[in-house]
Amino acid sequence: MNRNDVTEKIITVKVSKGIKWDDVAKKVGESKEWTTALCLGQMTATPAQAKVLGKIFGLTADEQKWLQVVPYKGSLPTPVPTDPLIYRWYEIVSVYGSTIKELIHEEFGDGIMSAIDFSMDIQRQADPKGDRVNVVLSGKFLPYKTY
């Protein structure tokens, strides 16, 4: 058994029981975005969170322990993603990445946006021309230091 096996079990139970990530997040006590990343093997659970997920997904004590192991982050199987939805994010960064970088540097200076001190919010936005996906990414600015 490994972390990937636990992730696959979580996904299998989610599908078979028709569980929604938002409902899982409410029981875990975190955002749906972070909780989904946790369940997909990208974050580390506390013992209490692992126990809650154990109840929801029928995980054994050993499987719950795997949720508490710091994972190898990065879930894409190929350098250029082939899944159409994920590829669109790759495309966004390919097209707008230099613009994002330029505007962040102009506003904040030389540094990066943290993906550690970070939050994300994904919401459905009703629109008569077709619903829109509203994604807000918020990361702490970390300036490069001189030494």
MARVOVO-640948 format. One record per residue: residue in one letter; x, y, z of N, C-alpha, C in turn. Coordinates in steps of 0.001 Angstrom, whole numbers, padded with zeros to 6 digits, always signed. Layout:
# MARVOVO-640948
aXYZXYZXYZ ...
***
This chain:
# MARVOVO-640948
m+000841-001183+000000+000000+000000+000000+000880+001239+000000 n+000408+002280-000714+001090+003567-000726+000052+004684-000849 r+000527+005920-000888-000389+007071-000931-001285+007041-002163 n-000732+006591-003301-001526+006511-004522-002687+005531-004381 d-002446+004431-003680-003519+003450-003448-004651+004069-002631 v-004282+004867-001631-005293+005527-000788-006071+006545-001617 t-005371+007302-002453-006035+008270-003334-007032+007561-004243 e-006618+006460-004837-007514+005705-005726-008734+005191-004971 k-008536+004745-003738-009672+004282-002943-010641+005423-002661 i-010103+006576-002308-010950+007746-002038-011776+008084-003271 i-011151+008128-004428-011865+008457-005668-012929+007403-005971 t-012592+006137-005781-013539+005054-006050-014771+005165-005157 v-014548+005403-003867-015670+005527-002927-016477+006785-003242 k-015797+007871-003562-016496+009119-003911-017456+008884-005065 v-016970+008233-006106-017801+007976-007282-018939+007016-006943 s-018615+005937-006263-019644+004926-005993-020741+005426-005057 k-020402+006335-004151-021392+006870-003208-021956+008227-003612 g-021446+008793-004711-021929+010101-005158-021597+011228-004202 i-020446+011148-003564-020009+012144-002587-019516+013395-003312 k-019821+014561-002768-019359+015841-003320-018198+016364-002477 w-017198+016944-003153-016028+017477-002447-016420+018558-001443 d-017401+019370-001772-017831+020423-000853-018355+019830+000457 d-019076+018704+000361-019578+018048+001571-018432+017474+002407 v-017440+016924+001731-016258+016396+002436-015546+017544+003151 a-015365+018660+002448-014657+019819+003010-015346+020340+004264 k-016662+020385+004242-017394+020869+005419-017132+019973+006620 k-017043+018673+006407-016776+017741+007523-015326+017837+007992 v-014411+018090+007046-012989+018223+007389-012720+019571+008055 g-013509+020589+007669-013332+021915+008250-012366+022798+007490 e-012148+022497+006225-011265+023309+005374-011999+023647+004081 s-011373+024440+003217-011992+024806+001941-012131+023585+001045 k-013074+023671+000104-013248+022560-000835-012016+022399-001715 e-011329+023515-002011-010152+023458-002863-009000+022719-002163 w-008732+023097-000909-007642+022453-000168-007993+020999+000133 t-009213+020750+000538-009637+019383+000885-009552+018468-000328 t-009955+018967-001490-009853+018162-002708-008396+017840-003004 a-007511+018839-002881-006078+018598-003087-005558+017550-002101 l-006017+017608-000861-005634+016610+000137-006076+015219-000304 c-007327+015098-000686-007864+013795-001064-007229+013256-002344 l-006741+014148-003194-006078+013728-004428-004579+013529-004243 g-004108+013574-002998-002728+013218-002702-001727+014347-002742 q-002173+015606-002667-001264+016731-002798-001010+017496-001500 m-001720+017172-000438-001566+017858+000846-001424+016819+001962 t-001100+017291+003158-000900+016424+004308-002003+016650+005330 a-002656+015564+005755-003735+015651+006738-003183+015631+008156 t-003897+016295+009059-003634+016128+010491-004264+014797+010901 p-003913+014274+012070-004571+013042+012523-006093+013182+012587 a-006578+014335+013048-008032+014542+013145-008672+014561+011753 q-008035+015229+010808-008572+015262+009442-008565+013869+008821 a-007492+013122+009050-007401+011759+008511-008513+010880+009073 k-008831+011067+010352-009900+010285+010980-011251+010606+010342 v-011510+011883+010094-012764+012287+009436-012839+011667+008044 l-011750+011754+007292-011733+011167+005953-011872+009650+006014 g-011317+009059+007065-011461+007622+007261-012916+007214+007398 k-013680+008012+008131-015113+007725+008306-015868+007909+006997 i-015562+008966+006287-016274+009263+005038-015996+008195+003978 f-014731+007822+003834-014328+006954+002734-014044+005507+003156 g-014298+005172+004417-014080+003807+004878-012624+003393+004860 l-011745+004295+005301-010314+004022+005293-009885+003319+006574 t-008980+002376+006444-008429+001680+007605-007480+002630+008351 a-007052+002214+009520-006098+003012+010300-004800+003203+009521 d-004326+002156+008836-003102+002278+008034-003303+003250+006870 e-004459+003190+006224-004729+004118+005121-004805+005554+005627 q-005361+005743+006809-005406+007078+007404-003996+007607+007676 k-003079+006736+008049-001689+007151+008283-001045+007666+006999 w-001380+007060+005868-000825+007518+004601-001265+008944+004278 l-002450+009334+004740-002922+010704+004515-002086+011717+005293 q-001363+011256+006303-000572+012130+007158+000895+012203+006736 v+001260+011464+005686+002626+011486+005169+002746+012649+004183 v+003832+013404+004289+004052+014505+003357+004195+013912+001948 p+003335+014340+001017+003351+013732-000316+004415+014310-001232 y+004685+013574-002290+005469+014093-003402+004492+014931-004210 k+004693+016236-004228+003721+017134-004870+003978+017248-006365 g+002910+017452-007063+002947+017536-008515+002227+016323-009069 s+001046+016539-009598+000206+015410-009964+000079+015183-011462 l+000805+015942-012273+000665+015774-013716+001576+014659-014213 p+001019+013750-015019+001808+012600-015477+002771+012928-016623 t+002584+014069-017304+003436+014431-018433+003849+015899-018316 p+004983+016284-018922+005405+017687-018852+004367+018647-019442 v+003783+018299-020568+002691+019076-021138+001430+018267-020896 p+000482+018810-020140-000714+018037-019798-001538+017693-021034 t-002147+016528-021005-002981+016094-022125-004471+016198-021808 d-004842+016260-020533-006248+016450-020183-006670+017840-020661 p-007772+017950-021420-008147+019248-021989-008319+020374-020973 l-008939+020107-019832-009122+021177-018847-007789+021618-018265 i-006939+020674-017893-005629+021026-017339-004768+021698-018414 y-004893+021230-019661-004131+021859-020740-004491+023331-020891 r-005744+023701-020678-006147+025108-020787-005428+025955-019745 w-005205+025400-018558-004430+026131-017540-002986+026283-017996 y-002449+025238-018580-001097+025291-019144-001044+026371-020222 e-002065+026418-021067-002161+027417-022124-002243+028828-021538 i-003044+028989-020493-003156+030302-019841-001792+030777-019359 v-001058+029897-018696+000266+030281-018199+001223+030516-019372 s+001118+029699-020424+001993+029891-021595+001747+031240-022253 v+000488+031629-022380+000143+032880-023056+000287+034081-022123 y-000214+033958-020890-000269+035111-019982+000788+035093-018882 g+001609+034053-018818+002601+033956-017749+003543+035143-017691 s+004044+035562-018843+004971+036699-018854+004256+037991-018453 t+002962+038110-018804+002177+039277-018398+001959+039282-016893 i+001602+038127-016353+001399+038001-014906+002696+038364-014176 k+003807+037797-014649+005125+038075-014042+005443+039562-014109 e+005251+040166-015260+005563+041592-015439+004729+042462-014507 l+003446+042181-014416+002569+043002-013585+002818+042805-012096 i+003123+041578-011691+003469+041341-010280+004764+042065-009937 h+005760+041982-010813+007032+042654-010534+006863+044168-010524 e+006032+044699-011415+005806+046137-011432+005137+046608-010141 e+004199+045820-009643+003450+046208-008448+004213+045927-007149 f+004931+044791-007103+005541+044342-005845+007063+044383-005830 g+007700+044353-006987+009149+044265-007059+009584+042853-007409 d+010868+042594-007252+011451+041306-007628+011129+040262-006569 g+010399+039251-006955+010022+038194-006029+009057+037231-006681 i+008396+036443-005853+007479+035423-006350+006172+035445-005555 m+005161+034824-006111+003907+034593-005396+003990+033193-004807 s+003795+033102-003528+003910+031825-002841+002792+030861-003238 a+003144+029600-003391+002157+028538-003545+002051+027759-002231 i+002764+028236-001204+002688+027634+000125+001757+028458+001001 d+002013+029756+001099+001105+030664+001799+000116+031130+000740 f-000899+030311+000486-001707+030408-000718-003138+029976-000430 s-004071+030565-001154-005458+030088-001115-006050+030178-002512 m-007095+029396-002718-007757+029358-004004-009256+029257-003755 d-010035+029916-004592-011487+029840-004499-012026+029637-005905 i-012811+028577-006099-013411+028281-007397-014918+028336-007228 q-015555+029168-008026-017007+029347-007940-017617+029327-009335 r-018858+028885-009406-019639+028967-010630-020250+030360-010686 q-020131+031032-011815-020674+032373-012003-021728+032295-013104 a-022978+032503-012725-024071+032436-013694-023911+033531-014739 d-024174+033171-015993-024085+034122-017093-025074+033674-018161 p-025913+034573-018664-026900+034186-019675-026278+033633-020955 k-025024+033977-021232-024340+033476-022426-023652+032138-022181 g-023774+031618-020976-023109+030374-020576-022359+030601-019283 d-022576+029724-018316-021941+029891-017014-020430+029973-017152 r-019831+030727-016233-018399+030968-016247-017748+030334-015018 v-016484+030021-015152-015684+029508-014050-014909+030687-013471 n-015141+030990-012197-014458+032102-011541-013429+031510-010584 v-012161+031749-010869-011066+031220-010055-010278+032392-009482 v-010117+032406-008157-009309+033423-007499-008129+032715-006836 l-006926+033115-007206-005701+032590-006608-005100+033707-005765 s-004752+033406-004536-004183+034416-003649-002948+033841-002960 g-001790+034393-003298-000545+033930-002693+000225+035087-002102 k+000877+034832-000994+001712+035849-000350+002873+036206-001283 f+003202+037492-001355+004362+037929-002128+005619+037708-001309 l+006585+037061-001897+007869+036795-001240+008981+037468-002040 p+009524+038579-001521+010576+039277-002262+011909+038525-002158 y+012664+038626-003238+014036+038095-003176+014852+038996-002271 k+015747+038414-001502+016557+039176-000562+017985+039307-001085 t+018618+040369-000696+020039+040529-001027+020854+039969+000143 y+022064+039541-000161+022953+039012+000879+024388+039233+000499 
***
